[in-house]
């Protein structure tokens, strides 16, 4: 829900009130989990950022290695 608000309005114009309304929760419940708007954005971005290639999966020319692509596409590593 918060991702949709950030997407629709951008970070600066995104309002907690819109996120609360879309989620169907109280302001108090929201602020118990997210005291600041930037913490909401970090939570929204946590999963996509975790899926980015790690530095060890990039070769000397800045290309993503075959193992990294396999991991990105399948969610599994071939290395054991």
Helices and strands as residue ranges (DSSP letters): H 2-13, H 16-23, H 27-33, H 37-50, G 55-57, H 66-74
